[in-house]
């Protein structure tokens, strides 16, 4: 059973590393999410060490983790707020989220200031009777009271963001990435809520010396399974590693789109990505035969699916169509300046990024309603 905690910790540490190292379109939200998974990983690891009977070989991993654990509500609340509002602004009322942590700092410092025998006895009791370790008394609160307060704060933070979350998921349901984001947020919120509720049950059981469910180990087993689920569920939502597109106003004045320019869309930060894309186009990278959505996205330093989404929203076309339109504009310019007077059609196709004349001619006719040869003849007639 305790191996579940170890697996949850391993998954959590891997996810934390990926979240902190991967470049994201929403760095603040990703930082808060990574911070939560780091806390969850340490939490699961310590539970595995203590409940699994390994505290004797990890005596250093005791007491002090109470301080970061009592910050659980902070990254959770900040993550949802940042995702929903698409930004993070500090407010004084957020200080209330740090109250459990402040109390834990006082209690931990108090224990460390006591004679060493106090800490040694506390450590010995945790090693010999791990199931009752939550009954230990500090100064302000007992350990089970710290646990109760921590998860009450977590539960309260989740309830506060719920109305905003429900409103948020109703917006932009026609966008594929937004639908994925909605599913992730709902699943994540539900998992965190279950985690908080069963942790509260567990704390009450220890404080009152009762079993809420038949079988004394039912609540901790469920709690362990929930922690494991929260740790591994991001596997089904890999997009969170790079963040989701941001909601901004479209400045679509020069775009070849079908929507209105002032419509609020769930897209990337369009002015910035449009500027980078235009700078890249000035280098005419689209004329390279290996100019794929992956390579272009890499040049822009964004995920490829975000680039595809941006071009679809902003220009109303696929990446391939967007690339071919640029190539056709270049091809028309070359023909109009007499390129074919001294070069072959195959050379024109290669110059415009196509592997052969056939595919080039097909795309050219689709874009101009004329074959390259017909377009060249019209140019000569018009002289």
N, C-alpha and C positions, 0 to 999 in steps of 0.2 A: 504493500500500500504506500509506503513511504517513498518508493521509487518514483511515484507520480510527481512528488514534490521535486525530486532531482531532475526529472525530465522537464517539468515546467520551468525550473531555474535555468536549465541549459538553453531551452528554446528562447527564454526571455533575454538571456545574455547575448545570444546570437542576434536576435531582433534589435536589441539596444545598440549593438555595434553597427548594424546596417543602417539604422535610423540616424545615428550620429555621423556616419561616414558618407552616406549617400547624399548627393546634392538634391535638394528638394525645391519645388515651386512654392512651398509654404514653410520656410525654415523655422519660424517660431512655433507653429503647430507641431511640426515634426520633432522639435526639441522637447516640447512638453510631453509628447507621446513617448519619446525615447526615455525621458526622465521617469515616467510612470513605470515603464517596463523594466528599467533598472531597479527601481524600488521593489517591484513585484519579484524580480529574480533573486534579490538579496533576501527578501522575506521568505520565499519558498526554500531557498538554500538553507537558511537558518532553521526553519521548521524541520527540514530533512535532517539536519545535523543533530538537533536537540531531540526530536521525537524518535529519530532512528537510533539514538544512543551513541552518537559519535562526538558528543561535546567534549569528552575527555581528551581527544586529540586536537580539538579546535577551541581551546578555552578562551582564546583571544576574541572569538566570535560570540561575545555575550555582553549583554547590558547596553553598550553604546548604540547598537542598531535601532533601539527604541526611538531614538531621535529622528532619523530619516523616515522610519515607518509612519510616524505621526504626521508626515507631510503628504500622505496618500491623496487627500482631497485637493491639494494644490495643483499638481500637474493635470489631474482629471478635469477639474473645473476650467483651468486655463486652456486646455486643449479644446474642449467643446466651445468655449467662448471665442477662441481664435478662429476655429473653423467656421462657426456660424456668422460671426461679425466680419470675417475676412481680414482681421487685424487684431492686435492686442494693445490695449492702452491700460496702464496701471491706474487703479482707483484705490483710494484710501480704505474703502470698505473691504477690500480684499485681505486686509490685515487679520480679519476674524478667522480666515482659513488657517492662519499660522498659530492659533491658540493652542491646539493639542501639542504642537511641536515645542512651543515655549514652555509648557508645563513639563514636558518630558526632559527638556534641557535642565530645568531646575532639579528634577528628581534624580537624573543621572549624575549631575555634578554633586548632588548631596551624597549619593552612595559612594562616589569616588573619594569624597572628603572624609568619609568615615574610616575608622581603623580597618586594616586589611582583613581582619577576621570577619567583618560583616559581609564583605564581597565574597570571601572564600566560602562562607557558609551558604550564601545565596547560590553560588556556582555549584557547590556540592549537592544541594537539594535539587537543582535543575538536572544534574546528572543522574541522581539516584531515583528521582520521582518526577520525570518530565511531564507526566499528565497533570500534575498539580502545581506546576511552576507558575501558573498565572495568579496563584494566591499570594505571591510574595508582595510585601509591603515596601514602598519607597518612603517618601516624605509626604508629598501632597496626595498622591493617588496610589492605589495598588496596581499591579500589572494588568489585571483583568479590567480594571476601570480605565486604564489607558487604552486598552484594546477596544472597549466599548465606545469611548469618546472618539477615537480615531475613525471608526467605521460609521458612527452616527454622523460625523462631519462629512464623510464620504457620501453617505446616503442623502444627507441634506443637500450637498452640492449637486448631486444627480437630479434630485427633485427640482431644484431651482432652474437648471438648464432645460428641463423637459419641455415646458411650454415653447421656449425658443426653438428647440430641436424639432418639435412637431410642426411648427410653422415653417421651419427651414426646409424640411423634406418635401413640402408641398410645392416648392418652387423649382422650376426647371426639370420637371419629371420627363420631359421629352429628350433630354440629353443622356446618352449612354453613360458617360463618366459620372454625371450627377446621380444617376440611378445606383451605380456602384457605390458612390459615396454615401448615399442614403442608407443602403443596406448595411454598409460597414458601421456607420454611426449608430443605427438601431441595434445591431447585434452587440456592438461594443458596450453601449449604454445598458442593455439588458444583462449582459454578463457581469458588468461592474455592479449593477443593482443587486443581482443574486449574491455576488461576493459580499457586498456590504450586509445584506439581510442575514445570511447564514453566519457571518462573522459576529454579528450582533447577537444572534441566537447562542453562538458558542460562548461569547463573553457572559451572557446571562446565565447559562448553564453552570459556568464556573463560579460566578458570584453567588448564586443561590443554591448551588449544590444539588441541582435537579437535572433530569434528562427530559428535554422537550419532546423528543421522539423516543419510541421504544428502542432499546438497544443503545447503550451509552456512547458508542462510537459512531452513530449515524451522522450527526452533525459535522464532526471533523472530516469524515470520509467525503461527504457531499462538498464541504468547503475545499478539500484538496482537489476534487474533480473539477470544481469551478475554476480554481486557480490554474489547473492544467489547461482547461478549455480556453481561458483568456490568453494563456501563453502561446497556444498553437493556432488559434483562430486566424491570426494575420496571414497564415499560409494561403487561406482562401481569398485574401484581399491583397495580393502583392503590390497593387498600385500605391498603397499607403507608403511604401518605401521611398517613392519619389514625390509624394504629395499629390494633391488633386489641383486641377485648374482653379484659378481664382475668379471671383465674380467682380467684373468691372464694367464700366461703360465702354461701349464700342465706339471708336472714332473712324467709322467706315466710309469716309468721304471719297476715297480714291479706290475703294475695293470693288471687285466684281461680284457683289453679293446680291442676295434676294431679299434680305430683311432690311429693316429701317436702321439708319445709322445711330439713333439714340436709344435703341432698345437695350435694356439691361440683359446681358447674356451671361451664362455661366461659362466663361472662357478664360483663356490665359490673360496675363496682363498685356493687353493687345498693343498699346502704343510702343512698349518696350520691345516686344517680340517682333512687331512689324518693322521697327527701326533696324533691328539686328538682321532680319531677313532681307531688307532692302540693301544693307551694306554687303551682305553675302552675295546678293544678285549682281552687284556692281562688279564683283570679281568674276562673274559669269561661270560660276562653278556648275551651274545646271547644264553646261555644254559637255561635261564629262559623262562618259557612258556609265560610270559607276555611281552617278549622283542619285542615290536612293534616299528614302525618307529617313532611314537610320543614319546615313552619313550626314545628311543635312541637319538632323536633330543634334547630332554630336557636335557639329560646328556651332550650333546655337546654344549648346549646353543645356538642353532640355530633353525629356523623354520623347521617344518617337511617336508614341500614341498621343501625347499632348500636341505635338506639331501637326499631326493629321487632324486632330480635333480643331485646332486653331484655324487651319486653312479651310476646313469645311465650314466653320462658323463665319469666318471673316470674308472668304472669297466665294463661298458657296460651291466648292468643287473639291475633288479628291486631290491628293498630292501629285499623283501622276498627271492629271489634267492640268494642274497648276504648272508643273514642270514643262509639260509639252507646249503650253501656251507661251511660256517664255522662249522656248526653243523656236517656235513658229514665228514669233516676232523677230527673232534674230535671223531666221532663214529668209523672211521677207525683206529684211534690211539688206542682207547680202545679195539677194537676187536683184533688188532695185538699184544696187550700186555696181552691177555688172559682174558679179562673182562668176556666173556661168559663162561669161565671155571667154574665160581662160581656164575654167575648171570643169570637171565632169559632175554629173548629178550624184555619183557615188561619193565624190569628194565633199559635196555640199552636205550630204547626209551624215558623213563622218564628222564634219566640222560642227554640225548641230547636235551631236551627241547620240546619233543613231548608228546601230551596228550594220544596217544594210539599207539599200535604196527603197526596198519594198515597204518596210515599216515606216520610213520617213515619208514616203509619198502618201501612204494611207492617212497618217496623222495630219499632214499638210492639207490634204483635200478636205478632211473633216473640219479643219479650222478655217479654211478660206473658201471652200466650195470649188476650188480649182486645183488641178494637179500642179506640181512644180513646173512642168513643161508648159502648161497652159498659162500659168502665172508669168512665166518668162516671156511667152509670146505676147501677152497683153502689155508687158513692159516695153517690148520692142515696138509694138504698134503705136503705143502712146508717145514715143519719142518725137 
